[in-house]
Amino acid sequence: MATPQRLPLAGLKVANFSWIVMGPLTARYLAMWGATVVRLESHHRPDMVRIMNPFKGGVPGVNNNLYFATVNCGALSLTVNLAKPSGKKIALRLAEWCDVMLNSFVPGSMDRLGLDYDQVRKRNPDIIYFSTSLLGDYGPLAKQAGWGYHSAALSGLHYVSGYAGGPPMPYPQAYTDFTAPRFAASAILAALLHRNKTGEGQRIDLSQSEIGCHGMGPAIMDYLANGQEPERQGNHVDFASPHQAYPCAGDDRWCVIVVRTDGEWQALARAMGSPAWAREARFATHQGRKANEDEMDRRIGEWTRRQEAGKVEAMLQQAGIAAGVVNKSSDVPQDAQLRARGFWRELRHDAIGPHLYKGPSFHMSAVADCQRPGPCLGAHNEHVLKDLLELSDDEIGEAFVEGGITTEAELPVQSASST
């Protein structure tokens, strides 16, 4: 293995005007590989993630949120008030300084602030200007505001999620908030590669709902080709049976089992001790198992319920059957495979203290990644203003007096404790 060299994105300057998850998580990927990311924030309107659960020790506070610290790994926090002329001046200086600028507001918001692409590129012609919103920057519904939950609904993902005969059951997480950043980071890197070759900057417009449509590809193609609407199936799928999470011994313990061929079914029957019901002709073929799926699932569950989940997993994998323990969130940090690969990194946050953070999901032999904890609100004001933006003491003093630079004393008490 080659000795790790300079971080691949070292020297890249990123101004992050976005908030919540999608934009900050995109910026986190860039910071992980060496980019300098400045996160624009405000004490007057703190990021919603800062003031919602989970808090360390259950104690609310803008610097005590574990979620924010994770999503904003590696960022520097700069707090300004864009409603003040001096705050806007600082924001424009930040736009001049950066290579990449991100925002995640409803189309038109940055225009009203004088921070739209056309205005910014007059000051920084080769900037990579990235915008993300629910439906993109143009089209008849572009002004519609929304969240990751809405984009998953609009793209059809929520329609297919649920049990047969029941209503849609939306995902518990905002689906596109966690899938869209992968597309976003790739688009930004492609734009940077283009700029390196041509000297040209550009604007990137990402629709989160369009990202959601990628997850619906097979269902959409089936409808376009065959006129078939997908049906809600719970954990079942057309190509495998059984395909289910089965209860195991213990408190809320489960194991997923997937059988794709008749040979695998026979192996599963042997692992279960070849019970008489599993040898019945109606279960011998895929079509027969699908036709009798509810009874089959019940009987398999009667067997798994007497076994520990880990034992079921090991036994079936040895028999050549796809099986896996369903980990709880409390199990994942202790997972031996993740620990062996160094996925979890313990970092010391200034307010939270030592805490586990996720690393990248891949390793590169020639370069290392860079992991730093998320920032406290406004923790890097002096460094960003003086060292990066090179503002004079007089400029900083005037902005502080006018309120263009926000301070924690200005944060309303109720905002810090609301959820």
Backbone hydrogen bonds, N-H to C=O, Kabsch-Sander energy under -0.5 kcal/mol:
donor,donor_aa,acceptor,acceptor_aa,energy
5,Q,366,A,-2.2
9,L,33,W,-2.9
10,A,7,L,-1.7
11,G,34,G,-0.6
12,L,9,L,-2.2
14,V,12,L,-0.5
14,V,36,T,-3.1
15,A,100,V,-3.0
16,N,14,V,-0.6
16,N,38,V,-3.2
17,F,15,A,-0.8
17,F,102,L,-3.0
23,G,19,W,-0.6
25,L,21,V,-3.0
26,T,22,M,-1.6
27,A,23,G,-2.4
28,R,24,P,-2.0
29,Y,25,L,-1.6
30,L,26,T,-1.2
31,A,27,A,-2.6
32,M,28,R,-2.5
33,W,29,Y,-0.7
33,W,30,L,-0.7
34,G,31,A,-2.0
35,A,30,L,-2.1
36,T,12,L,-2.9
37,V,35,A,-0.7
37,V,74,G,-0.5
38,V,14,V,-2.9
38,V,36,T,-0.5
39,R,37,V,-0.6
39,R,76,L,-4.0
40,L,16,N,-2.5
40,L,38,V,-0.7
41,E,78,L,-3.2
50,R,47,D,-1.3
51,I,47,D,-0.7
51,I,48,M,-0.9
52,M,49,V,-1.0
56,K,64,N,-2.6
58,G,55,F,-2.1
59,V,56,K,-1.5
64,N,61,G,-1.8
66,L,54,P,-1.9
66,L,64,N,-0.6
67,Y,54,P,-0.7
69,A,65,N,-1.7
70,T,66,L,-1.5
71,V,67,Y,-2.6
72,N,68,F,-2.2
73,C,70,T,-1.2
74,G,372,R,-1.1
74,G,373,P,-0.6
75,A,72,N,-2.0
76,L,37,V,-2.8
78,L,39,R,-2.7
78,L,76,L,-0.6
80,V,41,E,-2.6
80,V,78,L,-0.6
81,N,404,G,-2.3
82,L,80,V,-0.6
84,K,81,N,-1.7
88,K,84,K,-2.5
89,K,85,P,-2.1
90,I,86,S,-2.0
91,A,87,G,-2.2
92,L,88,K,-2.3
93,R,89,K,-2.0
94,L,90,I,-2.3
95,A,91,A,-2.1
96,E,92,L,-1.9
97,W,93,R,-1.9
98,C,94,L,-1.7
99,D,13,K,-2.9
100,V,13,K,-2.2
101,M,128,I,-2.6
102,L,15,A,-2.5
103,N,130,F,-1.7
109,S,106,V,-2.3
112,R,108,G,-1.8
113,L,109,S,-0.9
114,G,111,D,-1.4
115,L,110,M,-3.0
120,V,116,D,-2.7
121,R,117,Y,-2.8
122,K,118,D,-0.5
122,K,119,Q,-0.5
123,R,119,Q,-0.7
123,R,120,V,-1.2
124,N,120,V,-2.0
127,I,124,N,-1.7
128,I,99,D,-2.6
129,Y,127,I,-0.7
129,Y,202,Q,-2.4
130,F,101,M,-3.4
130,F,128,I,-0.7
131,S,204,I,-2.9
132,T,103,N,-1.8
133,S,206,L,-1.8
142,A,139,G,-1.5
144,Q,141,L,-2.0
151,S,147,W,-1.9
152,A,148,G,-1.9
153,A,149,Y,-1.7
154,L,150,H,-3.0
155,S,151,S,-1.9
156,G,153,A,-1.3
157,L,152,A,-1.4
158,H,152,A,-1.1
160,V,156,G,-1.1
161,S,158,H,-0.7
162,G,160,V,-0.6
166,G,163,Y,-2.4
169,M,158,H,-0.5
169,M,161,S,-3.9
175,Y,173,Q,-1.4
176,T,148,G,-0.6
177,D,174,A,-1.3
178,F,174,A,-0.6
178,F,175,Y,-1.5
179,T,175,Y,-1.0
180,A,176,T,-2.3
182,R,179,T,-1.0
183,F,179,T,-0.9
184,A,180,A,-2.7
185,A,181,P,-2.8
186,S,182,R,-1.5
187,A,183,F,-2.4
188,I,184,A,-2.5
189,L,185,A,-2.4
190,A,186,S,-2.2
191,A,187,A,-2.4
192,L,188,I,-2.3
193,L,189,L,-2.3
194,H,190,A,-2.3
195,R,191,A,-2.3
196,N,192,L,-2.5
197,K,193,L,-1.5
198,T,194,H,-2.4
199,G,195,R,-2.8
202,Q,127,I,-1.2
204,I,129,Y,-3.1
206,L,131,S,-2.8
206,L,204,I,-0.5
208,Q,133,S,-2.5
208,Q,206,L,-0.6
209,S,134,L,-2.1
211,I,207,S,-1.5
212,G,208,Q,-2.0
213,C,209,S,-1.5
214,H,210,E,-0.7
214,H,211,I,-1.1
215,G,211,I,-0.6
215,G,212,G,-1.1
216,M,213,C,-1.2
217,G,214,H,-1.3
220,I,216,M,-2.8
221,M,217,G,-2.6
222,D,218,P,-2.3
223,Y,219,A,-1.8
224,L,220,I,-2.7
225,A,221,M,-2.7
226,N,222,D,-2.5
227,G,223,Y,-2.1
228,Q,222,D,-1.2
229,E,227,G,-0.5
233,Q,160,V,-0.5
234,G,162,G,-2.9
236,H,233,Q,-2.1
237,V,240,A,-0.6
241,S,259,V,-2.3
244,Q,257,I,-1.8
246,Y,244,Q,-0.6
246,Y,255,C,-3.0
248,C,253,R,-2.9
249,A,304,T,-0.7
249,A,307,Q,-3.3
252,D,250,G,-0.9
253,R,248,C,-0.5
253,R,250,G,-0.5
255,C,246,Y,-2.1
256,V,324,G,-3.1
257,I,244,Q,-2.5
258,V,322,A,-2.5
259,V,242,P,-2.7
265,W,261,T,-1.7
266,Q,262,D,-2.1
267,A,263,G,-1.9
268,L,264,E,-2.4
269,A,265,W,-2.6
270,R,266,Q,-2.1
271,A,267,A,-2.2
272,M,268,L,-1.9
273,G,270,R,-1.7
274,S,269,A,-3.2
278,A,275,P,-0.6
279,R,275,P,-0.7
279,R,276,A,-1.0
280,E,277,W,-1.3
283,F,280,E,-1.8
284,A,281,A,-1.5
289,R,285,T,-2.5
290,K,286,H,-2.5
291,A,287,Q,-1.9
292,N,288,G,-1.2
293,E,290,K,-1.1
296,M,292,N,-2.3
297,D,293,E,-3.0
298,R,294,D,-2.1
299,R,295,E,-2.3
300,I,296,M,-2.6
301,G,297,D,-2.4
302,E,298,R,-1.5
303,W,299,R,-1.3
304,T,300,I,-2.7
305,R,301,G,-2.1
306,R,303,W,-1.2
307,Q,304,T,-2.4
312,V,308,E,-2.3
313,E,309,A,-2.5
314,A,310,G,-2.4
315,M,311,K,-2.6
316,L,312,V,-2.5
317,Q,313,E,-2.6
318,Q,314,A,-2.0
319,A,315,M,-1.0
320,G,317,Q,-1.6
321,I,316,L,-2.8
322,A,258,V,-0.8
324,G,256,V,-1.9
326,V,254,W,-2.2
327,N,325,V,-1.0
331,D,328,K,-1.2
332,V,328,K,-1.4
334,Q,331,D,-1.2
335,D,332,V,-1.5
339,R,335,D,-2.2
340,A,336,A,-2.3
341,R,337,Q,-1.5
342,G,339,R,-1.2
343,F,338,L,-2.5
345,R,357,Y,-2.8
347,L,345,R,-0.7
347,L,355,H,-2.6
349,H,347,L,-0.7
349,H,353,G,-2.4
353,G,349,H,-1.7
355,H,347,L,-2.3
357,Y,345,R,-2.7
359,G,343,F,-2.0
368,A,5,Q,-0.6
370,C,32,M,-4.0
372,R,370,C,-0.5
374,G,69,A,-0.6
379,A,376,C,-2.0
380,H,77,S,-1.6
381,N,378,G,-1.4
384,V,380,H,-2.9
385,L,381,N,-2.9
386,K,382,E,-2.6
387,D,382,E,-0.6
387,D,383,H,-1.6
388,L,383,H,-1.4
389,L,384,V,-3.0
391,L,385,L,-3.1
396,I,392,S,-2.3
397,G,393,D,-2.7
398,E,394,D,-2.6
399,A,395,E,-2.1
400,F,396,I,-2.2
401,V,397,G,-2.4
402,E,398,E,-2.3
403,G,399,A,-1.3
404,G,399,A,-2.0
405,I,399,A,-1.3
406,T,79,T,-0.9
406,T,404,G,-0.6
410,E,407,T,-1.8
411,L,408,E,-1.8
415,S,412,P,-0.8
416,A,412,P,-1.1
417,S,413,V,-0.8
418,S,414,Q,-0.9
